[in-house]
Amino acid sequence: MKIGYYPGCSLHSTGIEYDVSAKKVSAALGLELVEVKDWVCCGSRPTHQSDDLMSVALPMKNMSLMKEKNKLDEMCVPCASCYSRMKFAQERIKDEGTRKKIEEIIGSACPSDVNVLHMLDTIVEKVGLEEVQKKVVKPLAGVKAVCYYGCLMTRPPKVTGKEKFENPVNMEALLETLGAETPDWNMKTFCCGASFALTQTQVVLELTKKILDDAVSAGANAISVGCPLCHANLDGRQEQINAKYKTSFKMPIFYFTELMGLSFGIK
């Protein structure tokens, strides 16, 4: 099975382990991730806040490139922020005036039939948990991982199309297939602060501390994520949080694809 693959900037830099693990587990499952040829940045939040049209044009350019150069009409997007921008762009071009302006900017038609999927949905819904189960050689016994979706993997539901946008369960179902326990908790769609890490670090420290506190209270010994920004804040800010709040967090933060790789026996 082939599917277009949009890594975005993070997976080629700070989130490289997400990229590596996603490709390895996909290959093990017979899923061929075809990287979008000549892809460009999706614009992420900075463009969304500074240039409205460009925030739509950049994602649509990537969808157009995939259609034209890769000849595919489904796109797998691991980064929650990239995924969100792609879905928002699709929603925006439903307006005929906006679509025409975007087509002038990107120099090509805006494809309206691209199926944009987050990496998690690609694994659970396209490949299926039965196929995942067949690849498990090292069940994750003893792993108690709370599943953290963050803000953008499921919301807003009008854009993502998610029914269980406040209480999603796909990651739990996947991890339980791998043999892990997934304790119930309160913060699975709570915001970590995302890119405020660069401009309002104190906000991120406060929000991330709440997430870590709740994970510990739920009895977790790990957190599973599907977003490079969430991973960076939850993983990289623990020392700062410990110093500021006199806490002692040492919580391992995994991309769900890393946990899949461990259970598949991939080195």
C-alpha positions in Angstrom: 0.0 0.0 0.0 1.4 3.4 -1.0 0.5 6.7 0.6 2.0 10.2 0.2 4.2 11.2 3.1 4.6 14.8 4.3 7.4 14.9 7.0 7.4 18.7 7.4 10.3 20.6 8.8 10.3 19.1 12.3 10.7 15.5 11.2 13.8 16.4 9.3 15.3 18.1 12.3 14.2 18.2 15.9 11.8 15.3 15.4 14.1 13.0 13.5 13.3 10.0 15.7 9.6 10.3 14.8 10.6 10.2 11.1 12.9 7.2 11.5 10.5 5.2 13.6 7.5 6.1 11.4 9.3 4.8 8.3 10.6 1.7 9.9 7.2 0.6 11.4 5.4 1.4 8.2 7.8 -0.7 6.2 7.3 -3.6 8.6 3.5 -3.3 8.0 3.9 -3.2 4.2 3.0 0.5 4.1 5.1 2.5 1.6 5.5 6.1 2.6 6.2 8.1 -0.5 7.7 11.4 0.5 6.1 14.3 -1.3 8.5 15.4 -4.0 9.9 18.9 -3.5 7.7 19.6 -0.5 7.8 23.0 1.2 7.1 24.1 4.7 3.4 24.1 5.7 3.8 27.5 7.3 2.9 26.2 10.7 1.6 28.7 13.3 3.8 31.7 12.4 2.4 32.0 8.9 -1.1 31.4 10.2 -0.7 34.4 12.4 1.0 36.7 10.0 -0.2 36.0 6.4 -3.7 34.5 6.0 -3.5 33.7 2.3 0.0 32.2 2.6 -1.2 30.0 5.5 -3.5 28.4 3.0 -1.2 28.5 -0.1 1.7 26.6 1.5 -0.4 23.5 2.5 -2.2 23.5 -0.8 1.1 23.8 -2.7 2.2 20.5 -1.0 -1.1 18.8 -1.9 -0.7 20.0 -5.5 2.9 18.7 -5.6 1.8 15.3 -4.3 -0.9 15.0 -6.9 1.3 16.3 -9.8 4.6 14.6 -9.0 3.8 11.6 -6.9 0.4 10.8 -8.6 -1.2 10.0 -5.2 -4.3 11.3 -3.6 -3.8 10.3 0.1 -1.3 12.1 2.3 0.0 10.8 5.7 1.1 13.7 8.0 2.9 12.7 11.3 3.2 16.3 12.7 0.0 17.4 14.4 0.7 21.1 13.4 1.3 20.2 9.8 -1.8 18.0 9.8 -3.8 20.9 11.2 -2.6 23.3 8.6 -3.4 20.9 5.8 -6.9 20.3 7.1 -7.6 24.0 7.6 -6.4 24.7 4.1 -8.9 22.2 2.7 -11.7 23.8 4.7 -10.7 27.3 3.5 -10.7 26.5 -0.3 -14.3 25.5 -0.1 -14.8 29.2 -0.5 -14.6 29.9 -4.3 -13.0 33.3 -3.9 -10.3 32.0 -1.6 -9.6 29.0 -3.9 -9.0 31.3 -6.9 -6.6 33.5 -5.0 -4.7 30.5 -3.8 -4.5 29.0 -7.3 -3.0 32.3 -8.5 -0.4 32.2 -5.7 0.7 28.5 -6.2 0.4 28.5 -10.0 -1.7 25.4 -10.1 -5.1 24.0 -9.3 -6.1 23.4 -5.7 -6.8 19.6 -5.4 -10.1 19.0 -3.6 -9.9 15.3 -3.4 -6.8 14.7 -1.2 -7.4 12.5 1.8 -5.2 14.0 4.6 -4.5 11.6 7.5 -2.5 11.9 10.6 0.1 9.2 11.0 -1.9 7.6 13.9 -5.1 7.4 11.8 -3.0 5.9 8.9 -1.9 3.1 11.1 -5.1 2.4 12.9 -7.6 3.0 10.2 -5.8 2.3 6.9 -3.5 -0.6 8.0 -5.6 -1.8 10.9 -4.9 -3.2 14.4 -5.1 -6.8 13.3 -2.1 -6.2 11.0 -0.3 -4.4 13.8 -0.9 -7.3 16.2 0.7 -9.7 13.7 4.0 -7.8 14.0 4.2 -7.7 17.8 7.1 -9.9 18.9 8.0 -8.1 22.1 4.8 -7.0 23.9 5.2 -3.9 26.0 4.4 -5.6 29.3 4.9 -3.2 32.2 4.6 -0.1 30.1 1.9 2.2 31.5 1.7 5.0 29.0 -0.9 7.7 29.0 -1.8 8.9 25.5 -1.4 12.5 24.8 -3.0 14.0 21.7 -2.6 17.7 22.4 -4.7 20.4 20.7 -4.4 19.7 17.0 -4.8 16.0 16.2 -8.5 16.1 16.8 -9.7 19.7 17.0 -11.6 21.6 15.8 -14.0 18.8 14.8 -15.5 20.9 12.0 -12.0 20.8 10.3 -10.7 17.4 11.4 -13.9 15.5 11.1 -13.3 13.8 14.4 -16.3 12.6 16.4 -14.4 11.9 19.6 -12.5 15.1 19.6 -12.4 15.6 23.4 -11.8 12.0 24.3 -10.1 10.2 21.3 -9.2 6.6 21.7 -7.2 5.5 18.7 -3.8 5.8 20.4 -5.0 3.8 23.4 -6.3 1.1 21.1 -3.0 1.0 19.3 -0.8 0.8 22.4 -3.0 -1.8 24.0 -2.5 -3.9 20.8 1.2 -3.6 21.5 0.7 -5.0 25.0 0.9 -1.7 27.0 -1.5 -0.4 29.6 -3.1 3.0 28.9 -4.3 4.5 32.2 -7.2 6.9 32.0 -6.3 10.5 32.7 -7.6 14.1 32.3 -5.1 15.8 30.1 -5.1 13.9 26.8 -6.2 16.9 24.7 -4.9 19.7 27.0 -2.6 22.2 25.4 1.2 22.0 26.1 1.8 25.6 24.9 3.3 24.5 21.6 5.4 27.2 20.0 4.9 29.5 23.0 8.1 27.7 24.2 10.0 30.3 22.2 8.2 33.4 23.2 6.2 32.7 26.4 8.3 30.0 28.0 6.7 30.5 31.4 3.3 29.6 30.0 4.7 26.4 28.5 6.3 25.4 31.8 3.0 25.9 33.7 0.9 24.0 31.2 3.5 21.2 30.8 3.8 20.7 34.5 0.0 20.2 34.7 0.2 17.5 32.1 3.2 15.7 33.8 1.5 16.0 37.2 -1.7 14.3 35.9 0.3 11.6 34.1 2.1 10.7 37.4 -1.2 10.8 39.3 -2.7 8.3 36.8 0.1 5.9 37.5 1.9 6.3 34.2 5.5 5.5 33.7 5.6 7.0 30.1 3.7 9.3 27.9 3.0 8.6 24.2 2.7 11.5 21.8 2.1 12.2 18.1 3.4 15.7 17.7 7.0 17.1 17.6 6.0 20.3 19.4 4.3 18.3 22.2 7.3 16.0 22.4 9.8 18.9 22.6 7.8 20.5 25.5 7.1 17.4 27.5 10.5 15.9 27.1 12.8 18.9 26.8 11.3 21.1 29.5 11.3 18.7 32.5 14.7 19.9 33.9 13.4 23.5 33.8 10.2 22.5 35.4 12.0 20.6 38.1 14.3 23.6 38.8 11.4 26.1 39.0 8.8 24.0 40.9 11.1 21.8 42.9 9.6 18.7 41.3 11.4 15.5 40.2 10.0 14.6 36.9 11.9 11.9 34.9 9.0 10.9 32.6 10.0 9.1 29.4 8.2 10.7 26.4 7.8 8.4 23.3 6.4 8.9 19.9 3.8 6.2 19.5 5.8 5.0 16.5 8.8 4.4 18.7 6.7 2.2 21.0 5.5 0.3 17.9 9.1 -0.2 16.8 10.1 -1.6 20.3 7.2 -4.0 20.2 8.0 -5.1 16.7 11.6 -5.9 17.8 13.1 -3.2 15.5 16.5 -2.1 16.7 
